[in-house]
Amino acid sequence: QVQLVESGGGLVQSGGSLRLSCQASGFTVSSYIMSWYRQTPGKERELVARIYSSGNTVYADFVEGRFTISRDNVKNTAYLQMNSLIPEDSAVYYCNNGLNWGQGTQVTVSS
């Protein structure tokens, strides 16, 4: 059974950092395109970052070098390191493997 379980969200002050984790089961993260999306109320879910099987990564323009996506093949986990957070980064962050979604983790950045 495929599962994606996000964790690591929380409340942080502007300028702070968080590391989100996406623990995968039922498939191998290194064989899939792993992505992080985010969504705020009333808006569509938007891509934040993506890592390919090759290890290549892509980021949304709004990341501007502040976030880093990575994966640990041994732990079968994908990560999103977020630095220099701003209030506009507040959202529910979701992990995706191209087919399945996790339940999301809330990130709130206070000004």
C-alpha positions as CSV (number, residue, x, y, z in Angstrom):
1,Q,0.0,0.0,0.0
2,V,1.4,3.4,-1.1
3,Q,1.6,6.0,1.6
4,L,3.1,9.4,1.9
5,V,3.3,10.9,5.4
6,E,4.5,14.5,5.7
7,S,5.9,16.0,8.9
8,G,7.9,18.9,10.1
9,G,5.5,21.7,9.7
10,G,4.8,24.2,12.4
11,L,4.9,27.9,13.4
12,V,8.0,29.8,12.8
13,Q,9.0,33.5,12.8
14,S,9.8,35.3,9.6
15,G,13.4,34.6,8.6
16,G,13.3,31.2,10.3
17,S,13.7,27.7,8.9
18,L,11.9,24.4,8.8
19,R,12.6,21.0,7.3
20,L,9.7,19.1,6.0
21,S,9.9,15.3,5.7
22,C,7.9,12.9,3.5
23,Q,8.2,9.3,4.6
24,A,7.2,7.0,1.8
25,S,6.1,3.4,1.9
26,G,4.9,1.0,-0.7
27,F,7.3,2.4,-3.4
28,T,10.9,3.6,-3.7
29,V,11.4,7.4,-3.7
30,S,14.5,7.1,-5.9
31,S,12.4,5.6,-8.7
32,Y,9.8,8.3,-8.8
33,I,9.6,12.0,-9.4
34,M,9.1,13.4,-5.9
35,S,7.5,16.8,-5.6
36,W,6.4,19.3,-2.9
37,Y,3.3,21.4,-3.5
38,R,1.6,24.0,-1.3
39,Q,-1.9,25.3,-1.0
40,T,-3.6,28.2,0.8
41,P,-7.3,28.6,1.2
42,G,-9.1,29.7,-2.0
43,K,-6.0,29.0,-4.1
44,E,-5.0,26.2,-6.3
45,R,-2.2,23.8,-5.2
46,E,1.1,25.0,-6.6
47,L,4.4,23.3,-7.3
48,V,7.2,24.3,-4.9
49,A,10.0,21.9,-5.8
50,R,10.7,18.6,-7.6
51,I,13.4,16.1,-7.7
52,Y,13.9,13.6,-10.5
53,S,15.2,10.1,-10.4
54,S,18.4,11.5,-11.8
55,G,18.8,13.8,-8.9
56,N,18.0,16.9,-11.0
57,T,15.9,19.4,-9.3
58,V,13.5,22.2,-10.3
59,Y,12.1,25.0,-8.2
60,A,9.2,27.5,-8.4
61,D,10.4,31.0,-9.1
62,F,9.1,32.2,-5.7
63,V,11.6,29.9,-4.0
64,E,14.4,32.2,-5.1
65,G,17.2,29.9,-3.7
66,R,15.6,29.7,-0.2
67,F,14.4,26.0,-0.4
68,T,16.2,22.8,-1.1
69,I,14.6,19.5,-2.1
70,S,16.4,16.3,-1.4
71,R,15.9,12.6,-0.7
72,D,17.4,9.9,1.4
73,N,17.2,6.6,-0.5
74,V,18.1,4.6,2.6
75,K,15.3,6.1,4.7
76,N,13.0,6.3,1.6
77,T,12.2,9.8,2.5
78,A,12.0,13.1,0.7
79,Y,12.8,16.4,2.3
80,L,12.2,20.1,1.8
81,Q,14.6,22.4,3.6
82,M,13.1,25.9,3.8
83,N,15.2,28.8,4.9
84,S,14.5,32.6,5.1
85,L,10.8,31.9,5.4
86,I,8.4,34.8,4.9
87,P,4.7,35.0,5.8
88,E,3.7,34.4,2.2
89,D,5.2,30.9,2.6
90,S,2.4,30.0,5.0
91,A,0.4,27.1,3.5
92,V,-0.3,23.4,3.8
93,Y,2.6,21.6,2.1
94,Y,2.0,18.3,0.4
95,C,4.2,15.6,-0.9
96,N,3.5,13.9,-4.2
97,N,5.1,11.0,-6.2
98,G,3.2,11.7,-9.4
99,L,0.3,9.4,-8.4
100,N,-0.4,9.9,-4.7
101,W,-0.7,12.7,-2.2
102,G,0.1,12.8,1.4
103,Q,-2.2,14.4,4.0
104,G,-0.2,17.6,4.2
105,T,1.6,19.5,6.9
106,Q,0.8,23.1,7.9
107,V,3.5,25.7,7.8
108,T,2.7,29.1,9.4
109,V,5.2,32.0,9.2
110,S,4.6,34.9,11.5
111,S,5.7,38.4,10.7
